[in-house]
């Protein structure tokens, strides 16, 4: 009877350890799965962050290019106005010189 009782206790302890081993194994697998998911999430976050930075750089570059083109266009307009003013002044001066020469010749 004592032998059977000892066998029963040993069997019961074996079952407890077996259940605990299975539970630990499942917990280890779940932890590994969670770690893999966490790593994948971090990788996606990095990629999204890199994409956002890249997009921001593209937008900033386009803005800078447009600003430079606008400034360049304004400089061309000012230069053009300056040239037309200079031409008009030269023409006016030529008229005045011709008029003064005419006046001098008449006198």
Z-matrix of the N, CA and C atoms (Angstrom, degrees):
N
C 1 1.449
C 2 1.529 1 110.00
N 3 1.346 2 114.65 1 -41.96
C 4 1.457 3 119.06 2 179.72
C 5 1.515 4 110.77 3 -65.11
N 6 1.327 5 116.18 4 -36.29
C 7 1.464 6 121.62 5 179.00
C 8 1.524 7 110.20 6 -65.20
N 9 1.334 8 115.68 7 -43.87
C 10 1.465 9 119.82 8 179.44
C 11 1.524 10 111.00 9 -65.05
N 12 1.339 11 114.88 10 -37.96
C 13 1.465 12 119.09 11 178.53
C 14 1.530 13 109.24 12 -65.23
N 15 1.318 14 118.61 13 -41.61
C 16 1.465 15 122.72 14 178.50
C 17 1.522 16 110.51 15 -63.45
N 18 1.329 17 116.42 16 -42.24
C 19 1.462 18 120.25 17 178.21
C 20 1.535 19 110.53 18 -61.80
N 21 1.333 20 115.66 19 -41.02
C 22 1.468 21 120.78 20 -179.65
C 23 1.534 22 109.97 21 -64.20
N 24 1.344 23 116.09 22 -41.98
C 25 1.464 24 119.99 23 179.71
C 26 1.528 25 109.90 24 -64.93
N 27 1.339 26 115.93 25 -43.63
C 28 1.461 27 120.34 26 179.22
C 29 1.523 28 110.40 27 -62.51
N 30 1.314 29 115.70 28 -43.18
C 31 1.471 30 120.76 29 179.81
C 32 1.530 31 110.35 30 -63.08
N 33 1.349 32 115.19 31 -43.24
C 34 1.467 33 120.01 32 -179.92
C 35 1.527 34 110.82 33 -64.09
N 36 1.325 35 117.61 34 -42.61
C 37 1.463 36 121.34 35 178.71
C 38 1.526 37 110.57 36 -65.04
N 39 1.337 38 116.10 37 -38.80
C 40 1.461 39 120.16 38 177.33
C 41 1.518 40 110.60 39 -61.59
N 42 1.322 41 116.69 40 -42.42
C 43 1.471 42 120.31 41 178.45
C 44 1.526 43 111.21 42 -63.28
N 45 1.359 44 115.92 43 -42.42
C 46 1.464 45 119.52 44 179.23
C 47 1.527 46 110.43 45 -61.51
N 48 1.350 47 115.75 46 -46.66
C 49 1.460 48 118.98 47 179.65
C 50 1.518 49 111.74 48 -64.87
N 51 1.323 50 116.26 49 -37.01
C 52 1.461 51 120.55 50 178.89
C 53 1.527 52 110.31 51 -64.48
N 54 1.339 53 116.95 52 -44.86
C 55 1.466 54 121.07 53 177.98
C 56 1.525 55 110.99 54 -63.67
N 57 1.339 56 115.83 55 -42.16
C 58 1.462 57 119.61 56 179.54
C 59 1.530 58 110.41 57 -65.63
N 60 1.327 59 116.98 58 -39.93
C 61 1.461 60 120.95 59 177.86
C 62 1.524 61 110.59 60 -62.14
N 63 1.338 62 116.53 61 -44.82
C 64 1.468 63 120.86 62 178.51
C 65 1.533 64 110.86 63 -62.09
N 66 1.329 65 116.54 64 -42.67
C 67 1.469 66 120.49 65 -179.88
C 68 1.531 67 110.21 66 -64.49
N 69 1.331 68 116.50 67 -42.68
C 70 1.476 69 119.83 68 178.21
C 71 1.524 70 111.00 69 -63.57
N 72 1.325 71 116.01 70 -40.70
C 73 1.459 72 120.54 71 179.62
C 74 1.531 73 110.65 72 -63.40
N 75 1.335 74 115.92 73 -44.68
C 76 1.472 75 119.65 74 178.50
C 77 1.527 76 110.93 75 -63.56
N 78 1.331 77 116.62 76 -40.58
C 79 1.461 78 120.36 77 178.49
C 80 1.532 79 110.45 78 -63.48
N 81 1.319 80 116.33 79 -39.90
C 82 1.464 81 120.15 80 178.27
C 83 1.528 82 110.31 81 -63.33
N 84 1.339 83 117.16 82 -42.99
C 85 1.471 84 120.54 83 178.47
C 86 1.528 85 111.17 84 -63.59
N 87 1.336 86 116.34 85 -42.84
C 88 1.464 87 119.94 86 178.63
C 89 1.524 88 111.13 87 -63.04
N 90 1.334 89 116.52 88 -40.07
C 91 1.466 90 120.69 89 178.25
C 92 1.518 91 110.54 90 -63.28
N 93 1.338 92 116.63 91 -43.37
C 94 1.466 93 119.99 92 178.71
C 95 1.528 94 110.99 93 -63.50
N 96 1.330 95 116.71 94 -41.58
C 97 1.473 96 120.00 95 177.75
C 98 1.526 97 110.96 96 -62.73
N 99 1.328 98 116.41 97 -42.51
C 100 1.465 99 120.25 98 179.23
C 101 1.530 100 110.23 99 -64.40
N 102 1.333 101 116.91 100 -39.95
C 103 1.467 102 120.24 101 178.25
C 104 1.527 103 111.22 102 -63.71
N 105 1.336 104 117.09 103 -41.33
C 106 1.464 105 120.67 104 178.08
C 107 1.524 106 110.37 105 -63.49
N 108 1.335 107 116.16 106 -43.55
C 109 1.467 108 120.13 107 178.88
C 110 1.528 109 110.58 108 -63.09
N 111 1.322 110 116.36 109 -39.27
C 112 1.464 111 120.93 110 178.97
C 113 1.525 112 110.80 111 -64.37
N 114 1.325 113 116.64 112 -43.73
C 115 1.466 114 120.13 113 177.60
C 116 1.522 115 111.50 114 -62.53
N 117 1.344 116 115.88 115 -42.31
C 118 1.466 117 119.71 116 178.73
C 119 1.531 118 110.29 117 -62.78
N 120 1.328 119 116.04 118 -40.53
C 121 1.470 120 120.44 119 179.02
C 122 1.525 121 110.68 120 -63.93
N 123 1.327 122 116.92 121 -41.90
C 124 1.465 123 120.28 122 178.16
C 125 1.528 124 110.81 123 -63.56
N 126 1.329 125 116.54 124 -39.79
C 127 1.467 126 120.39 125 179.19
C 128 1.524 127 110.37 126 -63.56
N 129 1.327 128 116.25 127 -43.61
C 130 1.475 129 120.25 128 178.57
C 131 1.526 130 109.50 129 -62.61
N 132 1.341 131 116.32 130 -41.61
C 133 1.471 132 119.70 131 179.01
C 134 1.518 133 110.69 132 -61.14
N 135 1.334 134 116.83 133 -42.23
C 136 1.466 135 120.10 134 178.49
C 137 1.518 136 110.88 135 -62.45
N 138 1.335 137 115.55 136 -44.15
C 139 1.467 138 119.41 137 -178.48
C 140 1.522 139 110.97 138 -65.08
N 141 1.333 140 116.50 139 -42.12
C 142 1.465 141 119.96 140 178.52
C 143 1.527 142 109.92 141 -64.06
N 144 1.331 143 116.44 142 -43.06
C 145 1.460 144 120.46 143 178.01
C 146 1.518 145 111.41 144 -60.35
N 147 1.328 146 116.08 145 -44.36
C 148 1.467 147 120.17 146 179.38
C 149 1.529 148 110.38 147 -63.44
N 150 1.332 149 116.31 148 -40.48
C 151 1.472 150 120.03 149 179.22
C 152 1.534 151 110.48 150 -64.18
N 153 1.334 152 116.61 151 -40.62
C 154 1.468 153 119.80 152 179.40
C 155 1.528 154 111.21 153 -65.45
N 156 1.326 155 116.29 154 -42.52
C 157 1.472 156 119.87 155 178.39
C 158 1.521 157 109.71 156 -63.43
N 159 1.328 158 116.15 157 -42.72
C 160 1.462 159 120.43 158 179.67
C 161 1.530 160 110.18 159 -61.24
N 162 1.311 161 116.35 160 -44.83
C 163 1.471 162 120.93 161 179.71
C 164 1.524 163 110.36 162 -63.33
N 165 1.327 164 117.33 163 -42.74
C 166 1.461 165 121.46 164 179.02
C 167 1.526 166 109.94 165 -61.41
N 168 1.338 167 116.89 166 -42.61
C 169 1.462 168 120.12 167 178.75
C 170 1.526 169 111.18 168 -63.57
N 171 1.335 170 116.66 169 -40.38
C 172 1.463 171 120.15 170 178.61
C 173 1.530 172 110.46 171 -61.99
N 174 1.327 173 116.44 172 -47.33
C 175 1.467 174 121.04 173 -179.05
C 176 1.530 175 110.01 174 -62.72
N 177 1.322 176 116.58 175 -43.50
C 178 1.463 177 120.44 176 179.48
C 179 1.522 178 111.09 177 -62.83
N 180 1.318 179 116.60 178 -42.05
C 181 1.464 180 120.57 179 178.77
C 182 1.525 181 110.78 180 -62.53
N 183 1.325 182 117.24 181 -43.94
C 184 1.466 183 120.79 182 178.78
C 185 1.529 184 110.16 183 -62.61
N 186 1.339 185 116.75 184 -42.06
C 187 1.465 186 119.46 185 178.21
C 188 1.522 187 111.22 186 -61.30
N 189 1.327 188 116.89 187 -43.65
C 190 1.466 189 120.48 188 179.38
C 191 1.523 190 111.29 189 -63.13
N 192 1.321 191 116.18 190 -41.91
C 193 1.469 192 119.83 191 179.10
C 194 1.531 193 110.26 192 -63.38
N 195 1.327 194 116.75 193 -45.00
C 196 1.468 195 119.83 194 178.99
C 197 1.522 196 111.38 195 -62.82
N 198 1.329 197 116.64 196 -40.48
C 199 1.465 198 119.78 197 178.43
C 200 1.527 199 110.72 198 -63.59
N 201 1.338 200 115.70 199 -42.12
C 202 1.469 201 119.66 200 178.83
C 203 1.531 202 110.56 201 -63.46
N 204 1.334 203 117.07 202 -41.81
C 205 1.465 204 120.27 203 178.03
C 206 1.522 205 111.50 204 -63.61
N 207 1.329 206 116.45 205 -38.82
C 208 1.457 207 119.97 206 179.24
C 209 1.534 208 110.19 207 -64.64
N 210 1.330 209 116.72 208 -44.93
C 211 1.474 210 120.47 209 178.62
C 212 1.527 211 110.29 210 -62.73
N 213 1.327 212 116.44 211 -43.96
C 214 1.461 213 120.99 212 179.32
C 215 1.525 214 110.52 213 -60.21
N 216 1.333 215 116.43 214 -43.28
C 217 1.471 216 121.24 215 178.90
C 218 1.527 217 110.72 216 -62.22
N 219 1.331 218 116.92 217 -41.83
C 220 1.467 219 120.03 218 178.95
C 221 1.521 220 110.64 219 -64.92
N 222 1.332 221 117.37 220 -39.76
C 223 1.466 222 120.22 221 178.06
C 224 1.528 223 110.88 222 -63.06
N 225 1.321 224 116.28 223 -40.46
C 226 1.468 225 119.94 224 178.57
C 227 1.524 226 110.21 225 -64.10
N 228 1.333 227 116.83 226 -41.77
C 229 1.465 228 119.91 227 178.37
C 230 1.526 229 110.85 228 -61.57
N 231 1.334 230 116.65 229 -45.74
C 232 1.466 231 119.61 230 179.26
C 233 1.522 232 111.36 231 -62.33
N 234 1.315 233 116.87 232 -43.41
C 235 1.463 234 120.80 233 178.81
C 236 1.528 235 110.40 234 -61.16
N 237 1.349 236 115.61 235 -42.56
C 238 1.457 237 120.68 236 -179.92
C 239 1.526 238 110.87 237 -63.35
N 240 1.338 239 116.52 238 -43.01
C 241 1.470 240 119.77 239 177.90
C 242 1.522 241 110.93 240 -63.72
N 243 1.327 242 114.80 241 -40.68
C 244 1.462 243 119.73 242 179.17
C 245 1.526 244 110.79 243 -62.47
N 246 1.333 245 116.16 244 -41.90
C 247 1.464 246 120.11 245 -179.98
C 248 1.520 247 110.89 246 -66.32
N 249 1.330 248 116.89 247 -42.30
C 250 1.470 249 118.57 248 -179.47
C 251 1.526 250 110.46 249 -67.55
N 252 1.336 251 117.39 250 -36.56
C 253 1.468 252 120.82 251 176.92
C 254 1.520 253 109.68 252 -64.77
N 255 1.329 254 116.36 253 -44.47
C 256 1.467 255 120.45 254 179.17
C 257 1.534 256 110.50 255 -60.41
N 258 1.332 257 116.15 256 -44.14
C 259 1.475 258 119.76 257 179.29
C 260 1.528 259 110.78 258 -62.88
N 261 1.327 260 116.00 259 -41.96
C 262 1.461 261 119.64 260 179.88
C 263 1.530 262 110.05 261 -64.48
N 264 1.347 263 116.28 262 -41.94
C 265 1.470 264 119.03 263 178.63
C 266 1.523 265 111.38 264 -64.01
N 267 1.314 266 116.92 265 -40.44
C 268 1.472 267 120.20 266 178.58
C 269 1.521 268 110.60 267 -63.12
N 270 1.311 269 116.01 268 -42.02
C 271 1.472 270 119.74 269 179.65
C 272 1.525 271 109.92 270 -65.24
N 273 1.335 272 116.99 271 -41.89
C 274 1.461 273 120.89 272 178.73
C 275 1.531 274 110.38 273 -63.51
N 276 1.328 275 115.91 274 -43.42
C 277 1.464 276 120.39 275 178.71
C 278 1.528 277 110.74 276 -62.30
N 279 1.333 278 117.02 277 -41.03
C 280 1.468 279 120.39 278 179.30
C 281 1.529 280 110.27 279 -63.27
N 282 1.331 281 116.53 280 -40.65
C 283 1.475 282 120.14 281 177.87
C 284 1.531 283 110.52 282 -62.06
N 285 1.347 284 114.59 283 -44.95
C 286 1.469 285 118.32 284 -178.60
C 287 1.531 286 110.97 285 -64.16
N 288 1.344 287 116.23 286 -42.25
C 289 1.467 288 119.06 287 178.41
C 290 1.535 289 111.00 288 -61.84
N 291 1.321 290 115.34 289 -42.46
C 292 1.467 291 119.20 290 179.05
C 293 1.524 292 109.81 291 -62.96
N 294 1.332 293 116.68 292 -41.16
C 295 1.459 294 120.86 293 179.67
C 296 1.532 295 110.32 294 -63.92
N 297 1.351 296 116.50 295 -46.43
C 298 1.477 297 119.36 296 179.46
C 299 1.518 298 111.34 297 -63.49
N 300 1.323 299 116.64 298 -39.12
C 301 1.470 300 118.83 299 177.88
C 302 1.519 301 110.70 300 -63.52
N 303 1.332 302 115.38 301 -38.90
C 304 1.457 303 119.60 302 177.93
C 305 1.529 304 110.29 303 -64.00
N 306 1.357 305 114.90 304 -44.07
C 307 1.455 306 119.28 305 -179.92
C 308 1.538 307 109.44 306 -62.45
N 309 1.341 308 116.49 307 -43.37
C 310 1.467 309 119.60 308 179.77
C 311 1.535 310 110.64 309 -63.30
N 312 1.291 311 117.66 310 -38.80
C 313 1.467 312 120.99 311 -179.60
C 314 1.541 313 110.61 312 -68.14
N 315 1.292 314 115.35 313 -35.39
C 316 1.471 315 119.89 314 -178.85
C 317 1.541 316 110.99 315 -70.18
N 318 1.324 317 115.84 316 -26.49
C 319 1.471 318 116.51 317 -176.77
C 320 1.460 319 112.93 318 -93.65
